[in-house]
Structure formats: C-alpha cells, structure tokens
Amino acid sequence: MTKTHCAHIFLDDDTRARAEARKHNFVGKMTDAIAAHGWTTRLRDLAEAEQISALAETEYALVQMEGAAHPRALTFRRAYVGAFWRIERTAIRSEFEIAKARFDAASVDAGAARRFAQNWRRWAFGDIARKSRREGFVYVPLQARLLDKRARQACSPVEMIKEVLRRDTRRWIVATLHPRWQYSPQEVKALKRLLDAHPRLSLGSAPSEQLLRDCDYVVTESSAVAFKGYFFAKPAILFQDIDFHHIALNVRALGAADAFAAVGDLALAYDQYLFWFLKQNAIGAGADTAGRAIAGRLSDLGWPISG
C-alpha cells in the first residue's frame, strides 16, 4: 500500500496564526495545492525546523525564509512586494534561480510591463511613486551588523558609508537604520563618529517611500528598499550579492570607482525588469493559476508531486 506523503510547513508565529485562520493567502494556496495531489499538510512552528532531519521517508518540508540542510526541505519567501513569492532550494538569495538568470529587456513586452508596473506601483505606494524626483541626495538604507563584513559583501556597512562619502563628493548622504535591529553600543559609536566627521551625512527618519521618491539613487548592501526603488525609477548600487542585482551596479563585480562613475548615466528599463522579476519569474498568489504554479515548482525542485 502506498504511503501518503506529508508536507510540514514551518512558519513564524504571526504567519502560522494567520495561516491557521485561513488568512494567509500564499500559505493557503500552498496547502491547497499540496492537498489537491493527495498529500497531507501540517503547519508547524519555525522554531521546530531543527527537527527536519527526523522526518520520515515520506515527509517533506517547506521552511519560511530559512534554509534547512535536508534533501526534502525547501524554503519560501515573499518576493519583496505584493502577493509574489518564491520557493527555492536555499535561503541564500544570491543563489536563487532568478539571481542566476539573464534579464533581457528587449524580450519583455513594453506595454504589458508598463501596465503591470503602474498597477503595482499604485497598489504598493499610492500616489507618491508617481511624483518621483531627484533632490540631490543619496539614500543609504542600512541593515544589520554595521561593523562586520559578511559573506558576499564588498565591505562592512560602516565602510560602505565611507565609500559613498569618498566616491560622491557633492551630494548629501541620508542613511537610515533598520527598524527591527538592535544596534550594539560599538555600532552606535562608530556611526556617531562618522556623523560628527562628515556634515554631508545624516540619519534620516522619514518613511522609506518618501526617501525613495526624493533621492537621486540608492546605495545599500542588499536591502529590499533598493528593489522597491525600481518602482520609483531610482538606480541602485549594491555592496552585496542578492537576487535583484540584474539592473543594479554591483560593487563586488565592478569595483566602487566604476559603480559610482556609472550611476549618474543609467537609463534603465525598470518596468520591464519588474514585470520579468515578479510576473514572469515569481509565483503570484493572487492569480487563478497559483495552485498549478506551486505544484509545478515543487515538482521541478524534486518533490514527487505532479505539476
């Protein structure tokens, strides 16, 4: 007798509560798609993901935003905006399949891309994105661990700020702190030294949408804010490898001098890129075809489920 496969879906507390109440669209679409192929599903706490290695032979796992070193475990995460999601083998975004794909703007229908980008620009940002302008400053959204050079980074975030000051000598630099990160006293001290030494540098407190509307360009390690900046037609310089690098200037690939020299002359197909990255290469949970797309993706990644 054939044993029924079970998919364990590991979620953070908030997502699990919403999923159990059938109020999380993508998780609901995943469980429905999996159940439609005769599997059972089980929603579990993300903290239990360390138990994946104990899964039985007929059991599989989907882990929210985190990796799991197990041949039958996959990871899933939101693709930055809207109801767009990815299911991947790894949680390292620079190793996602989309990160390795080639973007060709000429292959994307410009009219369809424009309509798509306009709709999602309005949905995600309201009227503010239509009023995009350039007010003479560089927006630097900071992330975690300001003093550490982590994997796939060109330098630490503090060194990145110094590089911006060194390479762009005429614009103001507006940095922002990550709202959910607790910075250490050492990090705060290092940032204060930079602020005291460089009058052109300041810490911003305005909403990210306002800063994206008004900045000339974005510099970051790999913050999702840079991706959202594409909706505002704002160029990005990245100091870390990430999955939305295709139309950005990557310091690890180009070097800082060439990246900053090129940023002022960029004329990019932002709408085509957003269409390609989201519509053509992510799973839209709001689409009627979401269930088939999820099943197909799981099949492509090796699960014994028909696509």
C-alpha positions as CSV (number, residue, x, y, z in Angstrom):
1,M,0.0,0.0,0.0
2,T,1.4,3.4,-1.0
3,K,2.0,5.7,2.0
4,T,0.6,9.2,1.9
5,H,3.2,12.0,1.7
6,C,3.1,14.7,4.3
7,A,4.4,18.3,3.9
8,H,5.5,20.1,7.1
9,I,5.3,23.8,6.7
10,F,7.4,25.7,9.3
11,L,6.2,29.3,9.9
12,D,6.9,32.1,12.3
13,D,4.3,32.8,15.0
14,D,2.4,35.5,13.2
15,T,2.3,33.7,9.8
16,R,1.2,30.5,11.4
17,A,-1.7,32.2,13.3
18,R,-2.9,33.8,10.1
19,A,-2.5,30.5,8.1
20,E,-4.4,28.6,10.7
21,A,-7.2,31.1,10.4
22,R,-7.0,30.8,6.6
23,K,-6.0,34.5,6.4
24,H,-2.6,34.0,4.8
25,N,-3.1,33.8,1.0
26,F,0.1,32.1,-0.1
27,V,0.3,29.5,2.7
28,G,-3.3,28.7,2.0
29,K,-2.6,28.3,-1.7
30,M,0.4,26.1,-0.9
31,T,-1.6,23.8,1.5
32,D,-4.5,23.6,-1.0
33,A,-2.2,22.8,-3.9
34,I,-0.4,20.1,-1.9
35,A,-3.6,18.6,-0.6
36,A,-5.1,18.5,-4.1
37,H,-2.4,16.0,-5.0
38,G,-3.3,13.6,-2.2
39,W,-0.8,14.8,0.4
40,T,-1.4,15.8,3.9
41,T,0.0,19.1,5.3
42,R,1.0,20.1,8.8
43,L,1.6,23.7,10.0
44,R,4.4,23.9,12.5
45,D,6.4,26.5,14.5
46,L,9.5,27.8,12.8
47,A,11.5,27.0,16.0
48,E,10.8,23.3,15.3
49,A,12.6,23.4,11.9
50,E,15.7,21.9,13.6
51,Q,13.7,18.7,13.7
52,I,13.6,18.4,9.9
53,S,16.3,15.8,10.0
54,A,14.0,13.5,11.8
55,L,11.3,13.5,9.1
56,A,10.2,10.1,7.9
57,E,10.9,8.9,4.4
58,T,7.5,10.0,3.1
59,E,7.7,13.5,4.7
60,Y,8.8,16.8,3.2
61,A,9.3,20.4,4.5
62,L,8.8,24.0,3.5
63,V,10.6,26.5,5.7
64,Q,9.7,30.2,5.8
65,M,12.7,32.3,4.9
66,E,15.3,29.9,6.4
67,G,17.4,27.2,5.0
68,A,17.4,23.6,6.1
69,A,20.2,21.1,5.3
70,H,17.9,18.3,4.3
71,P,17.3,16.9,0.8
72,R,13.5,17.0,1.1
73,A,13.3,20.6,2.6
74,L,12.7,23.8,0.6
75,T,12.5,27.4,1.6
76,F,9.9,30.0,0.6
77,R,9.8,33.8,1.0
78,R,8.0,36.8,-0.3
79,A,9.5,38.5,-3.4
80,Y,9.6,41.9,-1.7
81,V,6.2,43.4,-2.9
82,G,2.6,42.3,-3.3
83,A,1.5,38.7,-3.4
84,F,4.6,37.4,-5.2
85,W,6.6,34.5,-3.7
86,R,9.5,32.2,-4.4
87,I,10.1,28.6,-3.5
88,E,13.8,27.7,-3.6
89,R,16.3,25.1,-2.6
90,T,18.3,27.6,-0.5
91,A,17.6,30.6,1.7
92,I,20.6,32.4,0.3
93,R,19.0,34.9,-2.1
94,S,22.1,35.4,-4.2
95,E,21.8,31.6,-5.0
96,F,18.1,31.7,-6.0
97,E,17.5,30.6,-9.6
98,I,16.4,34.1,-10.5
99,A,19.7,35.5,-9.4
100,K,21.5,33.3,-12.0
101,A,19.1,34.1,-14.8
102,R,19.8,36.6,-17.5
103,F,17.5,39.7,-17.9
104,D,16.9,40.8,-21.4
105,A,14.7,43.9,-21.5
106,A,14.1,43.5,-25.3
107,S,12.4,40.2,-24.7
108,V,9.7,41.8,-22.4
109,D,6.6,43.3,-23.9
110,A,7.0,47.0,-23.0
111,G,3.2,47.7,-23.0
112,A,2.4,44.8,-20.7
113,A,5.3,45.7,-18.4
114,R,4.2,49.3,-18.2
115,R,0.6,48.3,-17.3
116,F,1.9,45.8,-14.7
117,A,4.3,48.2,-13.1
118,Q,1.7,51.0,-13.0
119,N,-0.8,48.8,-11.3
120,W,1.6,47.5,-8.6
121,R,3.2,50.9,-8.2
122,R,-0.2,52.3,-7.3
123,W,-1.0,49.3,-5.1
124,A,2.3,49.3,-3.1
125,F,3.0,53.1,-2.9
126,G,-0.1,55.0,-3.8
127,D,0.4,58.4,-5.5
128,I,3.8,59.0,-4.0
129,A,5.7,56.9,-6.6
130,R,4.2,58.9,-9.5
131,K,5.8,62.1,-8.0
132,S,9.4,60.7,-8.1
133,R,12.0,63.4,-8.3
134,R,15.7,63.9,-7.5
135,E,16.5,66.3,-4.7
136,G,20.3,65.9,-4.6
137,F,21.0,63.2,-2.0
138,V,21.9,59.5,-1.8
139,Y,19.7,57.2,0.2
140,V,21.6,54.6,2.2
141,P,19.3,52.1,3.9
142,L,21.4,50.2,6.5
143,Q,20.8,46.7,7.7
144,A,22.3,44.7,10.5
145,R,25.8,44.3,11.9
146,L,27.3,47.6,10.8
147,L,30.9,46.7,11.7
148,D,31.0,43.2,10.1
149,K,31.9,42.3,6.6
150,R,29.6,39.3,6.0
151,A,29.6,36.7,3.2
152,R,29.1,38.1,-0.3
153,Q,29.6,41.7,0.9
154,A,32.3,44.0,-0.5
155,C,32.8,45.6,2.9
156,S,31.1,46.3,6.2
157,P,28.2,48.7,6.2
158,V,30.2,51.4,8.0
159,E,33.0,51.1,5.4
160,M,30.2,51.3,2.7
161,I,29.2,54.7,4.1
162,K,32.8,55.8,4.0
163,E,32.9,54.7,0.4
164,V,29.8,56.7,-0.6
165,L,31.3,59.8,1.0
166,R,34.6,59.2,-0.8
167,R,33.0,58.5,-4.2
168,D,30.2,61.0,-4.3
169,T,31.6,64.3,-3.1
170,R,28.8,66.7,-3.9
171,R,25.5,65.0,-2.8
172,W,24.1,64.8,0.7
173,I,24.1,61.3,2.2
174,V,21.0,60.2,4.1
175,A,21.3,56.9,6.0
176,T,18.6,55.1,7.8
177,L,18.7,52.4,10.5
178,H,16.9,49.1,10.2
179,P,13.7,49.5,12.3
180,R,13.8,45.9,13.8
181,W,17.5,45.6,14.5
182,Q,19.0,46.3,17.9
183,Y,22.4,48.0,17.3
184,S,25.2,47.5,19.7
185,P,27.0,50.4,21.6
186,Q,30.0,49.8,19.4
187,E,27.9,50.2,16.2
188,V,26.2,53.3,17.5
189,K,29.6,54.8,18.5
190,A,31.1,54.1,15.0
191,L,28.1,55.7,13.3
192,K,28.2,58.8,15.5
193,R,31.9,59.2,14.7
194,L,31.0,59.3,11.0
195,L,28.2,61.7,11.6
196,D,30.4,64.1,13.6
197,A,33.2,63.9,11.0
198,H,31.0,64.4,7.8
199,P,28.5,67.2,7.7
200,R,27.1,65.8,4.5
201,L,26.0,62.7,6.3
202,S,22.8,62.5,8.3
203,L,20.4,59.9,9.8
204,G,17.0,60.1,8.2
205,S,13.7,59.4,9.9
206,A,11.3,59.9,7.0
207,P,9.4,56.9,5.6
208,S,11.3,54.9,3.1
209,E,8.8,55.7,0.4
210,Q,9.4,59.5,0.8
211,L,13.2,59.0,0.7
212,L,12.9,56.8,-2.4
213,R,10.7,59.5,-4.0
214,D,13.3,62.2,-3.4
215,C,16.7,60.6,-3.6
216,D,19.0,60.6,-6.7
217,Y,19.9,56.9,-6.2
218,V,20.1,54.2,-3.5
219,V,23.3,52.6,-2.0
220,T,22.9,49.5,0.2
221,E,24.4,46.2,1.0
222,S,21.3,44.2,-0.1
223,S,18.3,45.9,1.4
224,A,14.9,45.3,-0.2
225,V,14.5,49.0,-0.2
226,A,16.7,49.1,-3.3
227,F,14.3,46.8,-5.1
228,K,11.4,49.0,-4.2
229,G,13.3,51.9,-5.5
230,Y,12.9,50.4,-9.0
231,F,9.2,51.4,-8.8
232,F,10.5,55.0,-8.4
233,A,13.0,54.6,-11.3
234,K,15.9,55.0,-8.9
235,P,19.3,53.4,-9.7
236,A,20.9,51.2,-7.1
237,I,24.5,50.5,-6.1
238,L,24.8,47.2,-4.2
239,F,27.7,46.2,-1.9
240,Q,26.4,42.6,-1.6
241,D,25.3,39.9,-3.9
242,I,21.5,39.5,-4.0
243,D,18.7,38.2,-6.3
244,F,17.6,41.5,-7.7
245,H,21.1,42.6,-9.0
246,H,20.4,42.5,-12.7
247,I,19.9,46.2,-13.3
248,A,21.9,47.3,-10.3
249,L,25.6,48.3,-10.2
250,N,27.3,45.7,-8.1
251,V,30.5,46.8,-6.3
252,R,31.8,43.3,-6.0
253,A,31.6,42.8,-9.7
254,L,32.5,46.4,-10.9
255,G,34.5,47.9,-8.1
256,A,33.4,51.0,-6.3
257,A,35.0,53.5,-8.7
258,D,33.3,52.2,-11.8
259,A,30.0,51.7,-10.0
260,F,29.8,55.3,-8.7
261,A,31.1,56.6,-12.0
262,A,28.2,54.9,-13.9
263,V,25.3,55.6,-11.7
264,G,24.5,59.1,-13.0
265,D,24.2,57.9,-16.6
266,L,21.9,54.9,-16.1
267,A,18.8,54.7,-18.3
268,L,17.1,51.5,-17.2
269,A,14.1,49.5,-18.3
270,Y,12.6,49.5,-14.8
271,D,9.1,48.4,-15.8
272,Q,10.3,45.6,-18.0
273,Y,12.5,44.4,-15.1
274,L,9.7,44.5,-12.6
275,F,7.5,42.5,-15.0
276,W,10.2,39.9,-15.6
277,F,11.3,39.6,-12.0
278,L,7.8,39.4,-10.5
279,K,5.2,38.4,-13.1
280,Q,7.3,36.1,-15.2
281,N,9.6,34.6,-12.5
282,A,7.7,34.5,-9.3
283,I,4.5,32.9,-8.1
284,G,1.6,35.3,-7.9
285,A,-0.5,34.1,-5.0
286,G,-3.4,36.2,-6.2
287,A,-3.5,34.6,-9.7
288,D,-6.0,31.8,-10.6
289,T,-3.1,29.7,-11.7
290,A,-1.2,30.0,-8.3
291,G,-2.1,26.4,-7.3
292,R,-0.7,24.9,-10.5
293,A,2.4,27.2,-10.3
294,I,3.1,26.0,-6.8
295,A,2.7,22.3,-7.7
296,G,4.8,22.8,-10.8
297,R,7.6,24.5,-8.8
298,L,7.6,21.7,-6.1
299,S,7.8,19.1,-8.9
300,D,10.7,21.0,-10.6
301,L,12.5,21.0,-7.3
302,G,12.2,17.3,-6.9
303,W,9.1,16.6,-4.9
304,P,7.1,13.6,-6.1
305,I,4.1,15.7,-6.9
306,S,2.6,16.2,-10.4
307,G,2.9,19.8,-11.7
